[in-house]
């Protein structure tokens, strides 16, 4: 009422709408928490063997919806396909020891220590009726004419007296016993004979004919130096070329000395590596004491191929080793 007349008074208030204005009123905030802005999205794709995951996550920032993008990269052990890592499919023969397997050697062959069902095989069933291919490499260098323990005692008249059987004689008789035992153990075993000095000589091809093998052994004559490298390489090549598919191939290498000349220890180890590449196992026999034999070298040659080194200081010991190898080679390999 203004001086007896009706009038009106208009007042105005201004409110700032933080999230906008519509329909004569302020709009409410878009969100109060991240879930108000939607759901997380994941886009997977493969790049080679890597799985890339692009993760788009909604976020609520001061009442407004926004999003964050993050990329994760996962290397897939078994490859990537169709936006996901390939699942591992456990199976016998893949070379991986899976749950429920006793062993897994990467193949499905029987008779190699791990069966086609990935069950550990015992030495007995590995060796049962399983033939081997053997090569006997016998040192025939000049020192093999001497008896065990001979240190070079020279008589006043300029010669020396032999006081026991020559090492070559012991080696021959022991090799003959090996042939007898190995063929008795399994008549299907094949055996070859070679002798070496400055170079290797083939004395008998691989066969199970005992008479032919004994003839080759007895025909060995002493002369020359000691060439490990060529003897091992020839023995390996002989086993590979004359041996039978699928048989375990074993070179039994006997020496009373050390490699000399241009074919020294380094070349001998190269020959051992060559044997390993051809899947030939070497058993080495060093005879007649540490003065004459390079035991560490012979041991290394054997170990590189999965074999063993034996030392014999007497003729009886040599015979015992050959007898043992003839009867139990399969068990010896199995126990390595």
Secondary structure, 3 states (H helix, E strand, C coil): CECCECCCCCCCCCCCCCCCEECCEECCCCCCCHHHHCCCEEEEEEECCEEEEEEEEEEEECCEEEEEEEEEEEECCCCEECCEECCCCCCCCCCCCCCCCCCCCCCCCCCCCECCCCCECCHHHHHCCCCEEEEEEEECCHHHHCECCCCCCCCCCCCCCCCCCEHHHHHHHHHHHHHHHHHHHCCCCEEEEEEECCCEEEEEEEECCHHHHHHHHHCCCCCCCCCHHHHHHHHHHHHHHHCCCCCEEEEEEEECCCCCCCCCHHHHHHHHHHHHHCCEEEEEEEECCCCCCCHHHHHHHHHHHCCCEEEECCHHHHHHHHHHHHHHHHHHHHCC
